[in-house]
Amino acid sequence: MLLGRNQKLHCVFAGLATLLILGGARWYAYSSHIAGRWVGGGSPVGLVLGTIAASIIGFELLLWPRKRLRRKKLGPTRIWLAAHLWFGLATGPLAYIHAGYRFGGTFTSFLMWLLLFVLASGVYGWIMQIVIPRWMLGNLPSETITAQIDDVLIQNSLDARRMLTVAYGPKPEGLTKLTNLNEQSTSYKGNRTVRDPATGEYQQIVVGAVQRRGPQRGRSAMNTIQEVDPADARIVWNEFAALVEPFLLRSIPGLLVPAKKTEQEKLRTRQKTIEYFSLLRESCSASSASILDRLEELCEKRHQFDVQRKAQAWLHSWIAVHASASIILGVLLLTHIILAIRYM
Amino acid sequence: MKQTGKQLAARIDRRYYLGVDPYVRMKRLAGLGGLAIGILYSCWVFTGFGSPQISSGDLSHAHSAWNEHGCENCHLPNVPIRPDAWGGHSIKNVALNNNQCNSKCHSVSDHFADRTIPNVLATESCSECHREHLGKDFQLSNLADQSCTRCHQDVERSAMASDQNRVRPVYNFSDADGHPEFRSVKVEDPGTIKFSHIQHLRLGQPKSIGDETAKKFQDLEADFRERYSHGQTIQLESLIQLNCNDCHEADIADFSAGLSSEASRTQGNQAKQSNNHRLYKPVSFEKHCMACHNLDGVPHGLNREQTQAAVKKLIPVNQLDFLTKKNQVQPELPFNEALKQELSERETRLTQLLNDETQCKKCHVLAPSDSLQIVQASNVPKRWFKQAVFSHGAHSMVACKDCHPQPFAGTEGKIDAEIESNQVMIEGIESCRKCHIQNDEKRAKQFEAGTAHVATADCIDCHRYHVDPPRENRLNAASESAGFDLEKVRTFLSQGVQR
């Protein structure tokens, strides 16, 4: 959810929250002036503000079960979220005024600090949800579904193998073993392109998935593999087996990737990847350039996927903390209500 | 060989969304963990081990020993401690809580229970005025005026019908109509002593300025000269100047010592400020009057019979002393004749003293001739403000004449001591308002201006609440008016009192 959109909606809820806070503060100041001292939570104004704050907290907690009840049509999510944000922020000042600008004893102090923590984590998450998606949009063009990153990497690795098989033939003997991958799709045996001597045309090999929906909608990426120098086969296969594929498949659960850590350093950063493939191009003939470009592209995607994972962690991991603290807050709030009634 | 679109699409398992996202899983686990933590902590709080956590704040210094364990010393379970608490306000509840405090430690007295509507007092709780849980340094006796004015500004609600005409509403101290004039200064002086402060504070104490009867040091006996010199060199021809402290002695030792005549009259002595010195001792004839008002050896304060016997004892003359004196005064007269003359004069004088009572009448109102006492009781109040607590020590930086300007009037001409005696020489509320300012800003401005002393104007600066006998009586009244069983209450409390 971006603050840029739905500004009118946010203005409404922000205004309501502000009115609530200012009204409560004004009433409290007046009551304290009449009483000649700062009134506490058991006074009429303290109780009303405390009840409002507790009701808001209850409403905030309802956001989670609401997701389960989407079919009930409980109102647009954006309205719920706007209310959740602004009324949630209002609970801090309301609770503080309710408490008479004091944190009180151990239990009430813990409750107040917990509330502040929940608010802080919520604001943190709010900021994350504004900043990170925009950043990802501009900096991770190869972004994919996070849960599918591992599958995409496997598919990329398989596509790369097919590409090399088509270009250079099967992997020569004596080179590093490839990772054992299970092909989930129908087996595909790529053929090497051959030049038809009669027509001089090259047979095109499609690498990667092609989306065709309706009248040619979607993106199709087709790389044409031209005649390559067979002398490059050993070099390219060797580098692919020893370095590139292990790099693509590293850290995927369930895969035993044969790779030396010292070798992995060569592709650890984007800059090193660029340098590595520059050297590799110098080692190979010009005909292998398109193959190497494709391999470099796959490595760049891997880099982007790594960054995407981190960004997703920043974007989503806070919610566990926020949810947990909110639940604790809700339970302790009930306890506080019972205790307040008991000893009021 | 090309693959079909379907074959290519089949490579991707599109049911990935059916699985649980790891972040969602993490959130659920964290939520369950939070729920468990919250429930466990709450259960612990409700047990005795965690009960100190419930406190809404540290107790004041006097009760700080109960910060960890001791809630039951003041709180009853499920019973509010304050009458303004929602959901539990009733006379019975508040009265129960009141006794919880009183029966254990505090035997406090009530506030004019015979003049206050019983239900109003019965709903009063200790905690309504004395707020706890506000930290160790908080003063429990530091009460806001609201604690007092909530009843005193609406006397119809709180005072008995018989008392409502007498009690005036009070809103604050500073406003002109916020606090009535002091009742104690509006009455006539009940004292029967005829005394002129104006005369006595004049130089030499003459009845009128320039009067030749003005007192000089040479008129005093040697024993008294030092006392009235006030540290100055004694010159016999000098007129005597009295100051307030010569007659009005502080109720604690060494308070007045060191105060010069000028200081006590005009400036006060801030270094001596002390709340221990509240009032002044009653004036004593022997200490404060006898230096000038000699009764020829007749003791002061005797009744008629005692005075007659004393006079008779004084008539005989010590012949040796008389011989010495006669040779100095009347050397030509034979001893026997002189002695006879002296005895006659003495008898005449003392008899006149007894019969005419001129000396007594000078300062006292005579009692009926058939009474045993010569004069009426002096009736000088030891304390003038009956409903307020006034400390002279706390006001030591204020000069006497700032609050008692009447004795320093220094009027010309003859003084009528009788008229002056009927005056209550204490200024009213306006003199207090010069320094006791309620508004914080005004007080600060006056302090900065340095034109006068400044002080707060809280009700508790002068007044006290607990003035009646102990509270048990009030509970009786409350039980009668509320209709609940007092015996059951006592039984319940006695069970709760046992530790």
Interface residues (C-beta under 8 A of the other chain):
Chain A: I34 A35 G36 R37 G40 G41 G42 S43 P44 L47 W64 R102 G104 G105 T106 F107 T108 F110 I145 A147 Q148 D151 Q155 Q184 S185 T186 Y188 K189 G190 N191 V206 A209 V210 Q211 R212 Q312 H316 S317 I319 A320 V321 A323 S324 A325 S326 I327 I328 L329 G330 V331 L332 L334 T335 L339 I341 R342 Y343 M344
Chain B: M1 K2 Q3 G5 Q7 L8 A9 A10 R11 I12 D13 Y16 Y17 G19 D21 P22 Y23 M26 K27 L29 A30 G31 G33 G34 L35 I37 G38 I39 Y41 S42 V45 F46 P52 Q53 I54 S55 S56 G57 D58 C71 H75 P77 N78 P80 I81 R82 D84 A85 W86 G87 G88 R131 H133 L134 A144 D145 Q146 S147
